[in-house]
């Protein structure tokens, strides 16, 4: 049975563009301006330097490239805003961000290290600040799980700083998650990140062992866009 061919990057870009124009009013205006303004500037400079044909062509090409770059930047910002809007308030939102947007210098998993029957979850990341415990759900319900996770980390890597942050209506907004954890003061060296992460993963209780009865981890899915 033949499998459908991949659309490639250009096809995916057009799909994203169509979705953005459909979901975000006036996005076509900002996208159009982001492309046309640099291109127009390049053309204006080319006209001024028309006595130098080579220079004029270079300016037009530079204007075109600058327009494409600005277009992609604006499209990325609008897409990111749309993504946060779709994920905000949904179960597994933090998991989706960790999986797709966590910096490569950090170590962590989109699989929670703690979870209760109400789907309140706790995640553990390791970066230059040390260990960051992220909780999602209702703060009062998830607080005991956060305390368990902190004590476990303190027992396994006692010299490493531990930070915690809660995402939700009673914590920080989802869109501020990475901005918040990346601003934590540095506590360990870059070379120690992998060492700390590996030690936690090898000694700490496995995520699956923390799943309460009645929850099938194989059926956990990322939230669908609204």
N, C-alpha and C positions, 0 to 999 in steps of 0.2 A: 504494500500500500504506500503510495507516494506521500511524502510529507510536504507541507507547504513551505515554500522558500522564505527565508528571512527577508524582511523588508530592507535591512541595512540601515545605516545611520541616517541617510537622507529621508527614507520612508518613515522612520521613527520621528524625525524632526517635524515632518509634515503632519503626522498624527498628533504630536504635542501641540503644534501650532493651531490645528483645527479645534482641538479640545479647549485651548486657552481662549480663542476667539468666541467659541460657543458659550463658555462658562463665565468669562470676565467681560462685562460691558466696557466699551471704549478701548479695549486692549489693542485693537487694530490701529487705533489712532496713535498710541504711544509707540507701538512697534514700527509704524510707518515713519513717524518723525525721527525715531532713533536711527533709521537707515538713511532717510532722505537728507537730513541736516548735514551730516559729515560729507555725503556725496555732493551736495550742493556747494559746500565750502570748497571741496576739491576742484569742482568745475569752475567756480569763481576765480580761484587762484590760477587755474589753467588758462582762463580767458585773459587774465591780467598779464600772464607770461607767454602770450600766444606767439611772440617773436622767437621763442625758444621751443620748437615742437617737441623735442625730447622731454624737456622739463614739464610741458603742458600734459603730456601723456602720463608722466610719472605722478603728477598731482591728481589726475583723474583716477588712476589706479589706487593711489593712497586713499583718496576719498571713498572709493568703492570698498576697499578693505576695512577702513575705519567704520563705514556704515554697517557692513556685515558683522563686525565685532560688536558694535553697539547694539545691533539688533539681537544678537545671541545673548548678550548680557541682560538686556531688558526682558527677553523671553524667559531666561533662566530665573530672574527675580519674580516675575509674575507666576511662573510655574511653581516655584517654591512657596509663594504665598498661597496659591490654590491648594497645594499639597497640605500645608498646615491647617487650612480651613477644613479640608476633608477629614483629616486625622483627629483634629481637636475633639476631645471628649469621648473618643472611641477606645474600646479595649484593645490593647496591643499597639497603641500609637507609639509609645517609647520604643518598643521592639522594632518597629518599622524604621524609625530614625537611626537606631543603633546599627541595624543591618545595612542601611543604604548611605548614611552620611557621616559615620564616625571617622575621625581622622586616622590615617594609617599608622601614626605614631602611637596610637592608643591600642589597648588590648581589651577585649570584652566580647560578649555574646548576646545575641538577641533573645536567647533562651533565658527566662528568669531563674534566679537562684532561690527564690522563695515565691510562693503563690498560695492563696487561700481559696475557699469555695466561692467567695464573692468576686473572684478574678482580680483582686488587688495583687499587684506584683512588685517584686524587688529585683533589680538588676545590679550587677557589679562590673565596674570598669576600672582599668589600671592605666594611669598616665603619669605625666611629670608631677602633678600634684600629689600622687600617691594612689590610694584606692578611693573610688567614688561610688557610694551606694545610692542608687536612684530608685525611688518608690513611685508607684502609680496607682491611683484609685482613691479611696477615702482615707484621709490621713489617720483618723482614729483607729480604723480597722487594720491598717497596714503597719502601724507603729511597732507592734510586737515583732513583726517579721523583720523590720529594719534593725531593731535592737538585737535580734538573733544574728543577723548578717554581720553587724558591726563587731559583736563579741567573737564571732568565728574568725573574722579577719584579724582582730587584735591578738587572738591566740596563735594564729599561724604565722603572721608577719608583724610582731609586736612593735618593731621600730619604724613601720611605715605609717605616715599620716593617713587618717580616714576622714573623708568628707561625706556629707549626705545632702540630698536635695529631693524635694517632693514635687511631682508634676500633677497638676489638677486644679480644680476650681478653688481648693483650699491651699494651693501652693503656687508655683510659678507657672506661667503659660507654657505650652508645649514649644512654641517657637523660640523661647528663651533658654531652652535646656542646654544646648551646646555652648551658647554664649556665656552661660553661668559657669559651667564646669571648666571651661577653658581659662576662665579668669581666676580660678583657685590658685593660691601661691604654690610655687614649685616645692616639692618635698623630697623627690628622689631624682637620680640621674637617669638619662635616657637609656643607658645600658642596663639599668636595673629594672626597667619596665617589664621586659620579657621574663626575667628571673622571678619577679614577684608574681606575675600572672601564672606562670607555670607551676609555682609552688602552691598557689591557691587552688588551681584546677586539679592538682594531683592529691591534695590533702582534704580540701573542703568537701562537704557533702555534695553529691551530684544534684543537678537541678531536678532530675526525674524523681529522686528520692524525696524531694520536698513537695511534690505534687499531691494535694489532698485527694482522698478517695472520691471517686465520682467524676474526676476530670481526666479525659483522655487526651494526652499531649499530642497525639498523632492527628487529632481533629482540630487543633488550634490553627486558626487561619488569620492572615493579615486582614485588617478591615478593608472593605470595599469602598471605593469612592462614592460619595453621595450623588 
